[in-house]
Amino acid sequence: MAEQKTISLAFTGASGAQYGLRTLEVLLKQGHRVYLMMSKPAQVVIGMDTDLKLPGRPKEIQRFFEARFGIDEGQLFVFDKEEWTAPVASGTGAADAMVICPCTAGTLGAIASGVSDNLIHRAADVALKERKPLLVVLRETPYSAIHLENMLKLTHAGATIMPSNPGFYTRPQSIDELVDFMVGKILDQLGLEHELTPRWGEDRLSPP
């Protein structure tokens, strides 16, 4: 069995909620522990991007996803944006890695500036200072010079910038396949095995 990890996952208020929700689902189904955070705008966007109707409070959201994905209690923890006693607020409780998916340009800028005015920003700051993988799945286009500078700044600090740009060489036939392409890229960066999408050149390795 693969090593089980603890992953911090944050949803912010960019369109592309499907990427984050699918990432959550796959991580939980693989048996990993997830520390989930979401901004208020993220909850609004989830209601616009999907048919999900999330409850308003963190513990209710936690129970919602536990029931939806059929997972055991203790595998998922949902934290309020000002829950400063959460493990992710300190280096002593840092997860193995953090993923912000989707990430707004505003969240990108706050983290690049070292601003920690909510738990998502602080958890990202902790990931950087503790040299843990921080994946920033940015959902914005076009990019301004400020966005590009912030991406470069975070890259220099150790983060991995992953614009949500799915590939088409797999000949996707559905939105789900496009989403899985990006989620597969996220799992690759986390060092987690998966079979969400065919890999480039795999067909050339098969016996004739």
C-alpha positions as CSV (number, residue, x, y, z in Angstrom):
1,M,0.0,0.0,0.0
2,A,1.3,3.5,-0.9
3,E,2.4,5.8,1.9
4,Q,-0.5,7.8,3.2
5,K,0.1,11.6,3.3
6,T,-1.6,14.6,4.9
7,I,-2.4,17.2,2.4
8,S,-3.7,20.8,3.0
9,L,-6.2,21.7,0.3
10,A,-7.7,25.2,-0.2
11,F,-10.5,26.3,-2.4
12,T,-10.6,30.0,-3.3
13,G,-13.1,32.1,-5.3
14,A,-11.9,31.5,-8.8
15,S,-14.0,29.6,-11.3
16,G,-12.8,26.0,-11.7
17,A,-14.3,24.5,-8.6
18,Q,-14.4,21.2,-10.4
19,Y,-10.6,20.9,-10.2
20,G,-10.5,21.3,-6.5
21,L,-13.5,19.1,-5.8
22,R,-12.1,16.3,-7.9
23,T,-8.7,16.7,-6.2
24,L,-10.4,16.3,-2.8
25,E,-12.3,13.2,-4.0
26,V,-9.2,11.5,-5.3
27,L,-7.1,12.2,-2.3
28,L,-9.8,10.9,0.1
29,K,-10.4,7.8,-2.0
30,Q,-6.7,7.1,-2.0
31,G,-6.8,7.2,1.8
32,H,-4.9,10.4,2.4
33,R,-5.8,12.7,5.2
34,V,-7.0,16.2,4.0
35,Y,-7.1,19.5,5.8
36,L,-9.6,21.5,3.8
37,M,-10.1,25.2,3.8
38,M,-12.3,27.3,1.7
39,S,-13.0,31.0,1.4
40,K,-16.5,32.5,1.3
41,P,-16.1,33.4,-2.3
42,A,-15.1,29.8,-3.0
43,Q,-18.4,28.6,-1.5
44,V,-20.3,31.0,-3.8
45,V,-18.4,29.8,-6.9
46,I,-19.0,26.1,-6.1
47,G,-22.7,26.9,-6.2
48,M,-22.3,28.6,-9.6
49,D,-19.8,26.1,-11.2
50,T,-21.5,23.0,-9.9
51,D,-24.9,21.6,-8.7
52,L,-23.5,21.1,-5.1
53,K,-25.3,23.0,-2.4
54,L,-22.8,23.1,0.5
55,P,-23.9,23.9,4.0
56,G,-22.4,27.1,5.6
57,R,-20.4,25.9,8.5
58,P,-17.1,24.0,8.4
59,K,-18.2,21.0,10.5
60,E,-21.4,20.7,8.4
61,I,-19.3,20.9,5.2
62,Q,-17.0,18.2,6.7
63,R,-20.0,15.9,7.4
64,F,-21.3,16.7,3.9
65,F,-18.1,15.4,2.2
66,E,-17.7,12.5,4.5
67,A,-21.2,11.3,3.5
68,R,-20.7,12.2,-0.2
69,F,-17.4,10.3,-0.6
70,G,-18.1,7.5,2.0
71,I,-15.0,8.1,4.0
72,D,-14.2,7.4,7.7
73,E,-14.4,10.0,10.4
74,G,-10.9,11.4,11.0
75,Q,-9.8,11.4,7.4
76,L,-11.1,14.9,6.5
77,F,-10.9,18.1,8.6
78,V,-12.5,21.3,7.4
79,F,-11.3,24.5,9.0
80,D,-12.7,28.0,9.2
81,K,-10.7,30.7,7.6
82,E,-10.0,32.2,11.0
83,E,-9.4,29.0,12.9
84,W,-5.9,29.9,14.1
85,T,-5.7,26.8,16.3
86,A,-5.8,24.5,13.2
87,P,-2.6,22.4,12.7
88,V,-1.8,24.2,9.4
89,A,-1.3,27.5,11.2
90,S,2.0,26.4,12.6
91,G,5.1,24.7,11.3
92,T,4.8,22.0,14.0
93,G,1.5,20.9,12.4
94,A,2.3,21.5,8.8
95,A,0.9,19.0,6.3
96,D,3.2,17.1,3.9
97,A,2.1,19.4,1.1
98,M,-0.4,22.1,0.3
99,V,-2.5,22.6,-2.8
100,I,-4.5,25.8,-3.6
101,C,-7.0,24.8,-6.3
102,P,-8.4,26.9,-7.7
103,C,-6.3,29.9,-6.7
104,T,-7.4,33.4,-7.3
105,A,-5.0,36.2,-8.4
106,G,-5.8,37.9,-5.1
107,T,-4.8,34.8,-3.1
108,L,-1.6,34.6,-5.2
109,G,-0.8,38.2,-4.4
110,A,-1.4,37.9,-0.7
111,I,0.8,34.8,-0.4
112,A,3.6,36.4,-2.5
113,S,3.4,39.5,-0.2
114,G,3.6,37.4,2.9
115,V,0.2,38.6,4.1
116,S,-1.5,36.1,6.4
117,D,-4.8,37.6,7.2
118,N,-6.7,34.3,6.9
119,L,-5.9,30.6,7.5
120,I,-5.4,29.9,3.8
121,H,-2.7,32.5,3.5
122,R,-1.1,31.4,6.7
123,A,-1.1,27.8,5.7
124,A,0.6,28.7,2.5
125,D,3.2,30.8,4.3
126,V,3.9,27.9,6.7
127,A,4.3,25.5,3.7
128,L,6.9,27.8,2.2
129,K,8.9,28.4,5.4
130,E,8.9,24.7,6.2
131,R,10.0,23.9,2.7
132,K,6.9,21.8,2.0
133,P,5.5,21.5,-1.6
134,L,3.1,24.3,-2.3
135,L,1.1,23.9,-5.5
136,V,-0.7,27.0,-6.8
137,V,-3.4,26.1,-9.4
138,L,-4.0,29.6,-10.8
139,R,-7.3,30.1,-12.6
140,E,-6.9,33.5,-14.3
141,T,-6.5,34.8,-17.9
142,P,-5.0,36.9,-19.2
143,Y,-2.2,37.6,-16.8
144,S,-1.2,41.2,-15.9
145,A,2.4,42.1,-15.1
146,I,1.5,42.0,-11.4
147,H,0.3,38.4,-11.7
148,L,3.4,37.4,-13.6
149,E,5.7,39.1,-11.0
150,N,3.8,37.4,-8.2
151,M,4.1,34.0,-9.8
152,L,7.8,34.5,-10.3
153,K,8.2,35.6,-6.7
154,L,6.4,32.5,-5.4
155,T,8.4,30.3,-7.7
156,H,11.7,31.7,-6.3
157,A,10.2,31.1,-2.8
158,G,9.7,27.4,-3.6
159,A,6.1,27.2,-4.8
160,T,5.0,25.4,-8.0
161,I,2.7,27.4,-10.2
162,M,0.3,25.3,-12.1
163,P,-2.2,27.2,-14.3
164,S,-5.3,25.2,-14.9
165,N,-4.5,24.3,-18.5
166,P,-5.6,20.8,-19.5
167,G,-4.0,19.1,-22.4
168,F,-5.8,17.7,-25.4
169,Y,-3.5,15.0,-26.7
170,T,-5.5,12.4,-24.9
171,R,-8.5,13.3,-27.1
172,P,-10.8,14.1,-24.2
173,Q,-14.5,13.4,-24.8
174,S,-15.9,15.1,-21.7
175,I,-15.3,17.9,-19.2
176,D,-14.6,15.2,-16.6
177,E,-11.7,14.0,-18.7
178,L,-10.3,17.6,-18.9
179,V,-10.6,18.0,-15.1
180,D,-8.9,14.6,-14.5
181,F,-6.0,15.7,-16.7
182,M,-5.3,18.6,-14.4
183,V,-5.9,16.7,-11.3
184,G,-3.5,14.0,-12.5
185,K,-0.8,16.8,-12.9
186,I,-1.5,17.8,-9.3
187,L,-1.1,14.2,-8.1
188,D,2.2,13.9,-10.1
189,Q,3.6,16.9,-8.3
190,L,2.6,15.4,-5.0
191,G,4.3,12.2,-5.8
192,L,1.1,10.2,-5.7
193,E,0.3,7.4,-8.2
194,H,-2.8,7.5,-10.2
195,E,-4.5,6.3,-13.4
196,L,-6.6,9.3,-14.1
197,T,-5.4,10.0,-17.6
198,P,-3.1,8.3,-20.2
199,R,0.5,9.4,-20.1
200,W,2.3,10.8,-23.1
201,G,4.1,8.0,-25.1
202,E,2.5,5.1,-23.1
203,D,1.1,3.6,-26.3
204,R,4.6,3.3,-27.7
205,L,5.7,1.1,-24.8
206,S,3.0,-1.5,-25.4
207,P,3.9,-4.7,-27.2
208,P,2.9,-4.7,-30.9
